[in-house]
Amino acid sequence: MLTIDSQDMSHEALNERLYLAGIQGHERVEVQNVLGHRYIGTGLPSMALDLHGTPGEDLGAFMDGPTIRVFGNAQNAIGNTMNSGLIVVHGSAGDIAGHSMRGGRIWVRDHVGYRVGIHMKASGPDGPVIIVGGCAGDFLGEYMAGGTLIVLGLGGKRGERLVGNWVGTGMHGGTVYVRGEIAAHRLGRGACLTEFDEADAAALRHHLAPFCGEFGWELEEVLGGRFSKLSPVTNRPYRRLYASSVGEC
């Protein structure tokens, strides 16, 4: 395994070094002393990165294949427009995680900020998945068009709230699962609570088994909680704003 000390490196120099490691055939790279370095993982081949510290914004932006593990917290916009691969954060993450994410997986052990999963969409049969072990801020799943968002609320609630306000505002695809109750006044326009069935239970088991294995949690204990399910009210929430059809005005 190749080890890089990024303490005295700019984010440009670090990303150039990582790109060079990729084309040289290094399958696993450990980076020490990461502190605010932006765009890590962009344009890399399918390789594994272990980052020790706090990476900067747009970690894994446009990522297509690599596996990134962060041993610390991460800043905003992890997985921005991500296509495939895995980002694991052994800590918390900032705002807009998974912005316009089209595929792959993001796992955050602790909490996340605002607008997680905004414009998230599904490309391909599986679609993107974001799992949050802790709690989420306002506008979770805003304008969500596909994929799966899961919030577990483990390890204590942030301000006694699993999720913030305006959950699913403008949502027109995908599914949000929250381990616990969601008060109706926290739902944004476009989202509604729907029935949780056996297919949902199977989907959660599929997604949560590797997540729990990563962080050392008991799968059956996590699945033993009651889950709320949010779905879009319609797949065209703004059709009257931008277009009209026969019989509409």
C-alpha positions in Angstrom: 0.0 0.0 0.0 1.3 3.4 -1.0 1.2 6.1 1.8 1.2 9.8 1.1 1.7 12.6 3.7 -0.4 15.5 2.5 0.4 17.9 5.4 2.4 20.4 3.3 0.6 19.7 0.0 -2.0 21.9 -1.8 -5.2 20.2 -2.9 -3.9 20.4 -6.5 -0.7 18.7 -5.7 -2.4 15.9 -3.7 -4.9 15.2 -6.5 -2.1 15.1 -9.0 -0.2 12.7 -6.9 -3.3 10.5 -6.5 -4.0 10.5 -10.2 -0.4 9.5 -10.8 -0.7 6.6 -8.3 -3.8 5.4 -10.1 -2.2 5.3 -13.5 0.8 3.6 -12.0 -1.4 0.7 -10.9 -1.6 1.3 -7.1 -4.8 -0.4 -5.9 -4.8 1.1 -2.4 -3.5 4.4 -1.1 -3.4 5.8 2.4 -3.3 9.6 2.8 -2.2 11.0 6.2 -2.8 14.6 7.5 -5.7 15.4 5.2 -7.0 18.9 6.1 -9.4 20.7 3.8 -8.0 19.2 0.6 -10.8 19.5 -2.0 -11.9 17.3 -4.9 -10.2 14.1 -3.6 -11.4 11.1 -5.7 -12.4 13.1 -8.8 -11.2 11.4 -12.0 -9.6 8.4 -10.3 -9.7 4.8 -11.5 -11.3 2.1 -9.4 -8.9 2.2 -6.5 -9.2 2.3 -2.7 -8.3 5.5 -0.7 -8.0 5.6 3.1 -8.1 9.3 4.2 -7.0 10.2 7.7 -8.1 13.7 8.7 -10.8 16.0 7.3 -11.1 16.2 3.5 -12.5 19.4 2.0 -15.5 20.0 -0.2 -16.6 17.9 -3.1 -14.9 14.7 -1.9 -15.7 12.1 -4.6 -17.2 14.6 -7.0 -18.2 12.8 -10.3 -16.6 9.7 -8.8 -17.0 6.5 -10.9 -15.7 3.4 -9.2 -13.3 4.1 -6.3 -13.8 3.3 -2.7 -13.0 6.1 -0.2 -12.9 5.7 3.5 -12.6 8.8 5.7 -11.3 8.3 9.2 -12.6 11.6 10.6 -15.3 14.1 9.4 -16.0 15.3 5.9 -17.0 18.7 4.7 -19.8 19.7 2.2 -20.9 18.1 -1.0 -19.4 14.6 -0.7 -20.4 12.4 -3.7 -21.4 15.4 -5.8 -22.8 14.0 -9.1 -21.3 10.6 -8.2 -21.8 7.8 -10.7 -20.6 4.7 -8.8 -18.3 3.6 -6.0 -18.4 3.9 -2.2 -17.7 6.7 0.2 -17.5 5.8 3.9 -17.2 8.5 6.6 -16.2 7.3 10.1 -17.6 10.6 11.5 -20.0 13.3 10.4 -20.5 15.0 7.0 -21.6 18.5 6.1 -24.3 19.8 3.8 -25.6 18.7 0.4 -24.1 15.2 0.6 -25.0 13.3 -2.5 -26.0 16.4 -4.5 -27.3 15.1 -7.9 -25.9 11.7 -7.1 -26.7 9.1 -9.8 -25.2 5.9 -8.5 -23.0 4.4 -5.9 -23.2 4.5 -2.1 -22.5 7.0 0.7 -22.3 5.8 4.3 -22.0 8.3 7.1 -21.6 6.8 10.6 -22.7 9.9 12.5 -24.7 13.1 11.5 -25.1 15.0 8.3 -26.1 18.6 7.6 -28.7 20.3 5.4 -30.1 19.3 2.0 -28.6 15.8 1.9 -29.7 14.0 -1.3 -30.8 17.1 -3.1 -31.6 16.4 -6.7 -30.6 12.8 -6.1 -31.6 10.6 -9.1 -31.3 7.0 -10.3 -29.2 6.0 -13.2 -29.2 2.3 -13.9 -31.1 -0.5 -12.2 -29.8 -0.1 -8.6 -29.7 3.7 -8.1 -27.8 5.6 -5.5 -28.0 4.9 -1.7 -27.2 7.3 1.2 -27.2 5.9 4.7 -26.9 8.1 7.7 -26.2 6.5 11.1 -27.1 9.6 13.1 -29.5 12.5 12.2 -30.1 14.9 9.3 -30.7 18.6 9.0 -33.5 20.5 7.1 -34.5 19.8 3.5 -33.5 16.1 3.5 -34.2 14.6 0.0 -35.1 18.0 -1.5 -36.2 17.6 -5.2 -35.2 13.9 -4.9 -35.9 12.1 -8.2 -34.6 8.6 -7.4 -32.5 6.4 -5.2 -32.8 5.6 -1.5 -32.1 7.7 1.6 -31.9 6.0 5.0 -31.6 7.9 8.4 -31.1 5.7 11.4 -30.8 8.1 14.4 -28.3 5.9 16.2 -26.0 7.2 18.9 -28.2 10.0 20.0 -30.4 12.5 18.3 -29.2 15.9 17.2 -31.5 18.3 19.3 -33.9 15.4 19.8 -34.8 15.4 16.1 -34.1 12.6 13.7 -34.6 14.9 10.7 -35.1 18.6 10.3 -38.0 20.4 8.6 -39.2 20.4 5.0 -38.3 16.7 4.4 -38.8 15.7 0.8 -39.7 19.2 -0.5 -40.3 18.9 -4.2 -39.7 15.1 -4.1 -40.8 13.3 -7.3 -38.9 10.0 -7.1 -37.1 7.6 -4.8 -37.7 6.6 -1.2 -36.7 7.9 2.2 -36.6 5.6 5.2 -36.3 7.0 8.8 -35.9 4.8 11.8 -38.5 6.4 14.0 -41.5 8.7 13.7 -41.6 11.8 11.5 -44.1 14.5 12.6 -46.4 15.5 9.8 -45.4 19.2 10.1 -41.8 18.3 9.1 -42.8 17.1 5.7 -42.2 19.3 2.7 -44.7 19.8 -0.1 -44.2 16.8 -2.4 -43.6 14.1 0.1 -46.0 11.9 2.0 -45.9 9.0 4.5 -46.7 5.7 2.9 -47.1 2.1 4.1 -44.0 0.2 5.0 -44.3 -3.4 3.7 -42.2 -6.6 3.3 -40.5 -5.4 0.2 -39.3 -2.3 2.1 -38.0 -4.6 5.0 -36.1 -6.7 2.5 -34.6 -3.6 0.8 -33.5 -2.2 4.2 -31.9 -5.5 5.2 -30.0 -5.6 1.8 -28.7 -2.0 2.3 -28.0 -2.1 6.0 -26.1 -5.4 6.2 -22.8 -4.1 4.8 -23.3 -0.7 6.5 -23.6 -2.3 10.0 -20.7 -4.6 9.2 -18.6 -1.5 8.4 -19.3 0.2 11.7 -19.7 -2.8 14.0 -23.4 -2.4 14.7 -25.8 -5.3 15.2 -28.0 -5.6 12.1 -31.0 -7.2 13.8 -31.0 -4.6 16.5 -31.0 -1.8 13.9 -33.8 -3.5 11.9 -35.8 -4.0 15.1 -36.8 -0.3 15.2 -39.9 1.0 13.6 -39.3 2.7 10.2 -41.2 5.5 8.6 -41.3 5.5 4.8 -41.6 8.7 2.7 -42.6 8.6 -1.0 -43.4 11.3 -3.6 -47.0 12.5 -3.9 -46.5 12.7 -7.6 -43.8 12.3 -10.2 -44.6 15.7 -11.7 -45.0 18.1 -8.8 -44.4 21.3 -10.9 -46.1 20.4 -14.2 -48.5 23.4 -13.9 -45.6 25.8 -13.5 -43.6 24.9 -16.6 -46.0 23.2 -19.0 -49.6 22.6 -19.7 -51.4 19.7 -21.3 -54.9 19.0 -22.7 -57.5 19.5 -20.0 -55.2 21.5 -17.7 -55.0 25.3 -17.2 
